[in-house]
Amino acid sequence: MFIWDFVADTVLGDFFMQMGNMGVELFDMPGVQSIVLFFSYLAWALGVGLL
């Protein structure tokens, strides 16, 4: 049982490290950046009262 603690720690640690890196890389994609920019402009337009 003691050896499984090290195996689970290594596997789960690598898994969550890769998941964390995927979230950061998602916002580097140009398509995602343009969608975020669009909704940012839409929020400003609604806040100012242009729409």
C-alpha positions, 0 to 999 in steps of 0.5 A, a space after each residue: 500500500 505504501 508504494 501506491 502512495 508514491 505512484 498516485 502522487 506522481 500520476 496525479 501530480 503530473 495530471 494536474 500540472 498538465 491540466 493547469 498548463 492547458 488553461 494558460 495556453 487556452 488564452 494564447 490562442 488567437 480565436 479565444 483572444 478575439 472572443 474575449 475581446 468581443 465580449 469585453 467590447 460588448 460589456 463596455 457598450 452595454 455599460 456605457 449605454 450605446 446598445 
